[in-house]
Amino acid sequence: MTFSQEETIAAISTPAGEGAIALVRISGEEAIAVADRIFRGNEKPSEIPSQTQRLGEIVEGDRAIDQVMLSVHRAPASYTGENLVEISCHGGILVTAHVLAACLEAGARAARPGEFTERAFLNGKMDLTQAEAVIDLIRARTDVALRSAREQLEGRLGARIAALRGELVQLLAHIEAAIDFPEEGIVPDEDARLRSRLDSVRQQMRDLLATVDQGRILREGLRAVIYGPTNAGKSSLLNRLLGYERAIVSEKPGTTRDTIEEVINLRGIPIRLLDTAGLRESADEIEREGIARTERSLAGADLLLEVLDRNVAKPAGFMENNATDQSHLVLLNKSDLTEHPDWQGVDALRICCLTENGLEGLEEAIIEKISQRHLQPESGVAINARHRDCLRRALASCDLASSTLNGRLAPEYMAVDLRAALGALDEITGAADTEEIRDALFAQFCIGK
């Protein structure tokens, strides 16, 4: 089914369910005319000044549906850049549905997911990075994630990309002028100056690419996998960090047979805690599957929390220094009991899930580990996977341009590479309008946003 931006759309913009207030939006050239047909008050919506609201009723024929507050926002001074009407009605499921039905009966059509924000993008109210920030703002689960989304919504990332694009345009313009108008005697920059400008652009791209882990963690949460032998206290640790009894704790080995995942807010950073099945040899088919899931979880972890019982000897295969690139913390649990001689001199955190001794130090250690590897709190820009793919292509094209310069090849080759880099950057902000990318992005929104 095809949709036209010329059509007037309507949708419920608040979550489904009962509440004090619900919001119904109408956007498009005929939005105010639609409102005129269904609103009864001292003034018609077409007579109401912009950015003001009035008390009245939504009616269907002569029958009143609900008493509402209606606000009018005329183009271009609205969220979508079009005429926009917002109706605040009572938040019952049925009454809200009737208000929307009246809008549709009066000439609007039901909006698709994300169509209001898509129209804001198409009307130049925001670029694609800001549209994505709207999703991040809605989904933010911590103050740090909220701040990052808010700064991106303000255009911080878009401004960085625009600055990069400007530098590439200047480089490309100078090179193409020398190619196209040799009779004018335009002399390309000296190799050293040209290389310096290009290297600066490449470094800025690398700096942005380095924020992809930070962006993923702020949006999805850092994956912290709790693992170790059976009966070491993994589930007890999960329960303590969560603050409630989420996992079953038992002295019987092999109680946890599946991966349990919960999210905590640790000083503004979302942490996805995964409690896993204990690692051991087992003849039980279900427990073996749980252990296999543990091993898969370990492979995709950002942080490994290895929980061990300090009251018993070191398990076979224990390595104090993790050989992988993942951040790793060794936690010796049951510090209320006597420590086995095997653990003397081992660099580890001593904790007790029973008394909560050492858990504050564990939080400090987790923050230190992930700050070293992933988060840069002073940075307001954190790219997502789509930005990463575009930046990688842009950087690869700039690398080719640098190789062309070093090889003293014809400047036409360098111009081709720089144009490709510009195209990749334009995909980030939406300046190069790729409909497939746009459709995929706005499909993630809820209806009414």
Phi and psi in degrees as a GROMACS rama.xvg file:
@    title "Ramachandran Plot"
@    xaxis  label "Phi"
@    yaxis  label "Psi"
@TYPE xy
-100.108  146.481  THR-2
-125.154  147.881  PHE-3
-111.589  140.895  SER-4
-70.0743  -14.8158  GLN-5
-74.9604  -18.1539  GLU-6
-74.2635  151.64  GLU-7
-91.2759  132.763  THR-8
-117.432  157.98  ILE-9
-146.272  150.158  ALA-10
-165.835  159.263  ALA-11
-82.4354  125.226  ILE-12
-101.898  -0.263705  SER-13
-106.934  158.67  THR-14
-61.4239  152.434  PRO-15
-66.0901  146.778  ALA-16
122.025  177.244  GLY-17
-83.8247  142.263  GLU-18
-162.435  173.651  GLY-19
-66.6932  -43.6566  ALA-20
-133.498  143.833  ILE-21
-125.657  152.701  ALA-22
-118.591  127.384  LEU-23
-114.424  128.4  VAL-24
-108.654  145.202  ARG-25
-129.997  130.355  ILE-26
-137.859  140.681  SER-27
139.13  173.035  GLY-28
-57.6395  -35.7524  GLU-29
-97.8986  14.2229  GLU-30
-59.0798  -44.4186  ALA-31
-70.6221  -36.0086  ILE-32
-64.8241  -39.304  ALA-33
-61.329  -45.1312  VAL-34
-62.5756  -36.7882  ALA-35
-57.1666  -33.9182  ASP-36
-76.8225  -19.9531  ARG-37
-121.612  -6.70003  ILE-38
-104.626  133.666  PHE-39
-124.178  118.214  ARG-40
-159.475  -165.878  GLY-41
-68.9272  -25.409  ASN-42
-132.719  151.287  GLU-43
-75.4794  152.508  LYS-44
-54.0669  -34.3598  PRO-45
-67.273  -15.4154  SER-46
-99.9518  -8.29103  GLU-47
-81.4176  131.67  ILE-48
-61.2819  152.727  PRO-49
-63.4941  151.189  SER-50
60.0544  30.3073  GLN-51
-130.876  165.564  THR-52
-133.754  157.413  GLN-53
-136.308  150.538  ARG-54
-86.3482  137.859  LEU-55
-171.883  -158.793  GLY-56
-129.044  145.971  GLU-57
-92.1121  128.69  ILE-58
-122.434  155.296  VAL-59
-126.382  99.0999  GLU-60
70.5034  -124.188  GLY-61
-96.0992  -1.66609  ASP-62
-95.5582  127.203  ARG-63
-78.7216  132.078  ALA-64
-91.23  -46.6553  ILE-65
-164.294  153.737  ASP-66
-86.502  132.285  GLN-67
-138.93  167.535  VAL-68
-109.29  128.143  MET-69
-119.519  130.726  LEU-70
-118.872  147.975  SER-71
-119.78  132.81  VAL-72
-132.198  110.119  HIS-73
-87.3159  148.522  ARG-74
-62.3652  145.717  ALA-75
-93.5289  6.1344  PRO-76
-84.9091  64.5065  ALA-77
-147.77  170.717  SER-78
-59.2875  -42.7295  TYR-79
-88.2294  -12.5464  THR-80
83.2606  0.750735  GLY-81
-113.872  176.102  GLU-82
-59.8814  130.806  ASN-83
-135.218  130.032  LEU-84
-119.797  132.818  VAL-85
-120.883  128.416  GLU-86
-113.001  117.285  ILE-87
-97.4789  108.44  SER-88
-114.9  177.55  CYS-89
-67.749  149.61  HIS-90
-90.1144  23.5525  GLY-91
-73.8594  149.075  GLY-92
-60.1138  -45.8373  ILE-93
-71.251  -45.1302  LEU-94
-65.1178  -38.176  VAL-95
-64.6577  -41.9845  THR-96
-62.3689  -38.1485  ALA-97
-68.1847  -38.1562  HIS-98
-62.933  -45.0736  VAL-99
-62.4698  -42.9781  LEU-100
-60.0375  -36.8235  ALA-101
-64.4573  -39.2407  ALA-102
-62.7503  -43.2972  CYS-103
-68.5895  -38.841  LEU-104
-66.0502  -28.4929  GLU-105
-85.0346  -0.341197  ALA-106
128.52  -7.3763  GLY-107
-86.0659  163.411  ALA-108
-116.21  159.255  ARG-109
-67.141  131.391  ALA-110
-74.1669  149.28  ALA-111
-81.8678  164.633  ARG-112
-55.7336  129.705  PRO-113
74.4565  6.64374  GLY-114
-69.9134  -30.3161  GLU-115
-65.0284  -45.8317  PHE-116
-70.4937  -33.9701  THR-117
-61.2793  -40.8993  GLU-118
-67.322  -35.0917  ARG-119
-60.7912  -41.0803  ALA-120
-65.7003  -48.8096  PHE-121
-63.694  -27.9311  LEU-122
-93.1333  11.5088  ASN-123
77.4552  16.9839  GLY-124
-80.5621  -19.6447  LYS-125
-160.627  161.19  MET-126
-96.9113  -179.186  ASP-127
-65.4316  -33.6314  LEU-128
-64.9534  -36.338  THR-129
-71.8209  -36.4129  GLN-130
-62.5414  -41.1103  ALA-131
-65.6686  -31.6031  GLU-132
-65.7169  -28.742  ALA-133
-61.6304  -44.0797  VAL-134
-61.3501  -46.7826  ILE-135
-61.7162  -38.1757  ASP-136
-62.9133  -42.4511  LEU-137
-67.1902  -39.2483  ILE-138
-89.8637  -5.9557  ARG-139
-57.5729  133.195  ALA-140
-112.755  -5.03634  ARG-141
-139.451  165.335  THR-142
-64.6972  -37.2344  ASP-143
-65.3884  -44.3584  VAL-144
-64.2092  -38.5068  ALA-145
-64.0159  -43.1234  LEU-146
-64.5621  -42.7098  ARG-147
-61.5739  -43.7298  SER-148
-64.8045  -40.3841  ALA-149
-64.3722  -40.7772  ARG-150
-68.7482  -35.5426  GLU-151
-69.1968  -36.1766  GLN-152
-64.3476  -30.5264  LEU-153
-74.76  -8.73031  GLU-154
101.288  17.6076  GLY-155
-62.3875  -47.2286  ARG-156
-67.7494  -43.3922  LEU-157
-57.7159  -37.4898  GLY-158
-68.0385  -39.1749  ALA-159
-63.5641  -42.9881  ARG-160
-66.8532  -39.9641  ILE-161
-62.5389  -39.3392  ALA-162
-65.4382  -42.9333  ALA-163
-60.0897  -44.852  LEU-164
-61.3994  -41.5924  ARG-165
-60.8486  -41.1394  GLY-166
-66.438  -39.3416  GLU-167
-66.2568  -39.7759  LEU-168
-61.248  -42.8344  VAL-169
-62.674  -42.8177  GLN-170
-61.4107  -47.5028  LEU-171
-65.8369  -39.968  LEU-172
-62.7605  -42.1412  ALA-173
-65.7441  -43.5061  HIS-174
-65.9152  -44.3016  ILE-175
-69.858  -32.2061  GLU-176
-64.7367  -40.9161  ALA-177
-65.4518  -33.3213  ALA-178
-73.7951  -45.7676  ILE-179
-81.7097  -26.345  ASP-180
-129.039  62.2808  PHE-181
-63.3007  -26.9937  PRO-182
-69.8029  -17.0698  GLU-183
-81.7915  -7.69791  GLU-184
71.6767  28.6154  GLY-185
-74.0349  121.645  ILE-186
-100.427  119.982  VAL-187
-57.7036  155.648  PRO-188
-50.9526  149.645  ASP-189
-58.8468  149.419  GLU-190
-51.4626  -44.5219  ASP-191
-63.1169  -43.2253  ALA-192
-68.6033  -42.1126  ARG-193
-63.0253  -42.5604  LEU-194
-64.7998  -39.3358  ARG-195
-63.6715  -42.5782  SER-196
-66.4281  -41.829  ARG-197
-67.9298  -40.3711  LEU-198
-63.34  -35.7223  ASP-199
-62.9154  -43.4259  SER-200
-63.1992  -44.6191  VAL-201
-62.2474  -39.4327  ARG-202
-67.3461  -38.7629  GLN-203
-63.458  -37.0608  GLN-204
-65.4537  -41.2661  MET-205
-63.1773  -40.2415  ARG-206
-61.6249  -41.1649  ASP-207
-67.3638  -41.4499  LEU-208
-62.3053  -28.5178  LEU-209
-69.5141  -12.9227  ALA-210
-91.6292  3.12206  THR-211
-66.1193  -38.0382  VAL-212
-64.7515  -40.6485  ASP-213
-61.2989  -44.0653  GLN-214
-62.628  -42.5097  GLY-215
-63.1614  -42.5908  ARG-216
-67.3986  -41.9028  ILE-217
-64.4844  -34.4846  LEU-218
-85.1688  -38.8242  ARG-219
-110.952  -20.6835  GLU-220
98.2967  147.731  GLY-221
-79.541  132.654  LEU-222
-85.5459  106.833  ARG-223
-110.072  114.065  ALA-224
-99.2443  122.175  VAL-225
-91.4573  119.048  ILE-226
-143.06  171.059  TYR-227
147.894  -173.065  GLY-228
-67.85  167.699  PRO-229
-65.7913  148.935  THR-230
61.9918  23.8399  ASN-231
-87.6161  -18.0502  ALA-232
111.44  22.8021  GLY-233
-63.4231  -48.3867  LYS-234
-67.5163  -34.0318  SER-235
-63.8141  -40.2691  SER-236
-63.9093  -44.4276  LEU-237
-56.4094  -48.129  LEU-238
-60.8683  -40.7145  ASN-239
-66.3488  -42.6271  ARG-240
-67.6158  -34.1571  LEU-241
-76.7774  -31.7278  LEU-242
90.6938  8.37056  GLY-243
-154.57  167.219  TYR-244
-82.2144  94.1307  GLU-245
-93.975  -40.7655  ARG-246
-107.372  147.579  ALA-247
-72.1553  130.008  ILE-248
-112.061  127.596  VAL-249
-148.029  152.363  SER-250
-74.1432  -14.3986  GLU-251
-74.7901  124.868  LYS-252
-62.6104  148.356  PRO-253
80.5749  19.4663  GLY-254
-62.7382  -44.8846  THR-255
-83.6129  116.068  THR-256
-116.443  -6.78158  ARG-257
-132.326  167.436  ASP-258
-83.6678  127.403  THR-259
-106.281  129.07  ILE-260
-123.512  130.977  GLU-261
-141.304  158.957  GLU-262
-114.289  133.676  VAL-263
-120.442  157.739  ILE-264
-104.005  105.851  ASN-265
-106.382  96.0149  LEU-266
53.9789  43.7001  ARG-267
91.0316  -3.92633  GLY-268
-109.024  124.776  ILE-269
-74.29  126.041  PRO-270
-116.599  120.453  ILE-271
-91.4369  102.068  ARG-272
-84.6474  128.003  LEU-273
-117.129  112.281  LEU-274
-89.2878  128.462  ASP-275
-119.198  165.036  THR-276
-65.3837  143.454  ALA-277
-63.8679  141.787  GLY-278
-84.9026  117.69  LEU-279
-167.32  168.592  ARG-280
-76.604  132.497  GLU-281
-142.355  142.568  SER-282
-91.9494  -9.04483  ALA-283
-78.771  123.972  ASP-284
-62.2194  -41.3223  GLU-285
-67.3988  -42.0492  ILE-286
-65.493  -37.3984  GLU-287
-61.7753  -39.1123  ARG-288
-65.1579  -39.2921  GLU-289
-61.8597  -40.0988  GLY-290
-66.281  -38.3478  ILE-291
-62.7031  -38.7396  ALA-292
-67.0692  -35.3133  ARG-293
-58.7784  -46.3534  THR-294
-64.1355  -36.6521  GLU-295
-68.3017  -38.23  ARG-296
-64.0391  -39.0188  SER-297
-61.5032  -37.2919  LEU-298
-65.8841  -30.3763  ALA-299
-103.237  15.3139  GLY-300
-83.0313  148.498  ALA-301
-88.8493  -33.1026  ASP-302
-138.527  130.595  LEU-303
-103.557  123.081  LEU-304
-109.455  98.0527  LEU-305
-90.0299  112.562  GLU-306
-99.6079  127  VAL-307
-132.803  152.381  LEU-308
-88.7459  112.396  ASP-309
-76.3989  -6.60074  ARG-310
-82.4131  -11.1862  ASN-311
-122.466  171.236  VAL-312
-67.2455  161.436  ALA-313
-58.0983  137.099  LYS-314
-71.8339  154.618  PRO-315
-61.2297  136.714  ALA-316
86.426  2.23046  GLY-317
-67.1845  131.54  PHE-318
-124.624  123.354  MET-319
-65.7339  -37.3545  GLU-320
-104.142  114.549  ASN-321
-68.2253  130.126  ASN-322
-82.8268  -9.52184  ALA-323
-85.8818  175.48  THR-324
-82.4127  -3.91971  ASP-325
-76.9883  148.456  GLN-326
-67.4131  143.111  SER-327
-143.79  130.409  HIS-328
-125.022  131.51  LEU-329
-97.6571  125.071  VAL-330
-117.241  115.962  LEU-331
-93.745  106.728  LEU-332
-86.7808  167.374  ASN-333
69.3684  46.6918  LYS-334
-69.0441  -6.67119  SER-335
-79.6186  -9.38641  ASP-336
-107.043  167.587  LEU-337
-66.4098  136.726  THR-338
-83.0369  132.066  GLU-339
-66.2577  142.677  HIS-340
-55.3772  -26.5553  PRO-341
-57.7042  -27.0469  ASP-342
-92.6403  -1.32178  TRP-343
-63.8204  129.814  GLN-344
84.3698  -4.95124  GLY-345
-78.0484  127.709  VAL-346
-76.6675  103.708  ASP-347
-155.612  162.57  ALA-348
-86.7044  128.707  LEU-349
-93.535  119.712  ARG-350
-131.831  166.646  ILE-351
-140.566  110.97  CYS-352
-70.7027  -20.4594  CYS-353
-74.1738  -44.8473  LEU-354
-100.988  -7.13238  THR-355
70.7422  11.6289  GLU-356
-64.0904  130.761  ASN-357
86.6681  -5.98761  GLY-358
-70.1485  -30.5185  LEU-359
-65.7807  -40.4293  GLU-360
-65.1606  -31.0975  GLY-361
-64.5761  -43.1972  LEU-362
-59.4599  -43.7177  GLU-363
-60.1541  -42.7767  GLU-364
-66.4048  -39.3688  ALA-365
-63.7334  -46.5916  ILE-366
-59.4238  -43.3359  ILE-367
-63.1369  -42.99  GLU-368
-63.4486  -48.8113  LYS-369
-75.5075  -24.2201  ILE-370
-69.7045  -36.3337  SER-371
-64.6988  -37.2045  GLN-372
-103.318  -28.2062  ARG-373
-129.185  -47.5082  HIS-374
-101.114  138.724  LEU-375
-125.995  87.4342  GLN-376
-56.3976  -25.7468  PRO-377
-75.878  -12.7435  GLU-378
-89.8243  125.603  SER-379
-90.2136  -2.76342  GLY-380
-111.472  127.24  VAL-381
-142.487  110.923  ALA-382
-78.6389  161.171  ILE-383
-106.68  -175.121  ASN-384
-64.0985  -36.7345  ALA-385
-65.6829  -45.4878  ARG-386
-59.9495  -41.8187  HIS-387
-57.7449  -46.3803  ARG-388
-63.5137  -40.8877  ASP-389
-66.3609  -43.7568  CYS-390
-66.1188  -35.7708  LEU-391
-61.8361  -42.5011  ARG-392
-66.6598  -39.2651  ARG-393
-64.1224  -43.3225  ALA-394
-66.4068  -40.6092  LEU-395
-60.1781  -40.3138  ALA-396
-67.5437  -38.4502  SER-397
-67.8888  -34.5745  CYS-398
-63.2782  -40.6673  ASP-399
-63.5536  -40.275  LEU-400
-62.6479  -38.7839  ALA-401
-65.1799  -40.5724  SER-402
-64.4764  -38.2545  SER-403
-61.3565  -42.7782  THR-404
-64.9828  -45.0671  LEU-405
-65.0338  -32.4058  ASN-406
-85.1517  1.35405  GLY-407
52.9711  41.5241  ARG-408
-81.9734  172.313  LEU-409
-58.9178  140.211  ALA-410
-62.4764  -19.9083  PRO-411
-58.6005  -36.8915  GLU-412
-64.9813  -41.249  TYR-413
-64.8883  -38.29  MET-414
-62.3723  -40.5196  ALA-415
-61.9079  -43.9643  VAL-416
-65.3455  -40.464  ASP-417
-68.3082  -34.6291  LEU-418
-64.6501  -39.793  ARG-419
-63.4361  -39.793  ALA-420
-63.3396  -41.3278  ALA-421
-62.0056  -41.747  LEU-422
-61.5147  -39.8964  GLY-423
-67.5018  -39.5459  ALA-424
-65.5298  -39.0308  LEU-425
-65.0331  -27.0145  ASP-426
-66.5516  -29.8415  GLU-427
-65.3957  -47.3601  ILE-428
-89.2272  -14.3129  THR-429
92.2404  6.79899  GLY-430
-63.9047  -34.9039  ALA-431
-95.4089  96.5776  ALA-432
-71.1979  104.271  ASP-433
-103.211  109.566  THR-434
-60.6033  -37.2403  GLU-435
-62.9219  -43.1586  GLU-436
-64.3332  -43.6719  ILE-437
-62.2893  -44.6774  ARG-438
-62.6548  -42.4639  ASP-439
-64.8804  -38.0883  ALA-440
-66.8517  -51.7124  LEU-441
-75.416  -16.0779  PHE-442
-67.0133  -17.8742  ALA-443
-77.6133  -15.9165  GLN-444
-76.5725  159.865  PHE-445
-80.958  159.158  CYS-446
-66.7266  135.987  ILE-447
100.917  -3.73962  GLY-448
